[in-house]
């Protein structure tokens, strides 16, 4: 019983972590684009 609960918790956190990693991978190009826009505005 205890093992089943702990496995469930680990599985839930694993899913949540994978979701966060995917969001970060999607965010890098956006951050780069924002930086480029700021550089253009400064010039």
C-alpha positions as CSV (number, residue, x, y, z in Angstrom):
1,X,0.0,0.0,0.0
2,X,2.7,2.5,1.1
3,X,4.8,1.6,-2.0
4,X,1.9,2.1,-4.3
5,X,1.3,5.6,-2.9
6,X,4.9,6.6,-3.1
7,X,5.1,5.3,-6.8
8,X,2.0,7.4,-7.6
9,X,3.6,10.5,-6.0
10,X,6.8,10.0,-8.0
11,X,4.9,9.5,-11.2
12,X,2.9,12.7,-10.6
13,X,6.1,14.7,-9.9
14,X,7.8,13.2,-12.9
15,X,4.9,14.3,-15.2
16,X,5.0,17.8,-13.7
17,X,8.8,18.0,-14.2
18,X,8.5,16.9,-17.8
19,X,5.8,19.5,-18.4
20,X,8.1,22.2,-16.9
21,X,11.0,21.2,-19.1
22,X,8.9,21.3,-22.2
23,X,7.7,24.8,-21.3
24,X,11.3,25.9,-20.8
25,X,12.3,24.5,-24.2
26,X,9.5,26.5,-25.7
27,X,10.5,29.7,-23.8
28,X,14.1,30.0,-25.0
29,X,13.3,31.1,-28.6
30,X,10.8,33.7,-27.2
31,X,13.4,35.1,-24.8
32,X,15.9,35.3,-27.7
33,X,13.4,37.2,-29.8
34,X,12.6,39.6,-27.0
35,X,16.3,40.3,-26.5
36,X,16.8,41.0,-30.2
37,X,13.8,43.4,-30.2
38,X,15.4,45.3,-27.2
39,X,18.7,45.6,-29.0
40,X,17.0,47.1,-32.1
41,X,15.2,49.6,-29.9
42,X,18.4,50.7,-28.2
43,X,20.2,51.4,-31.5
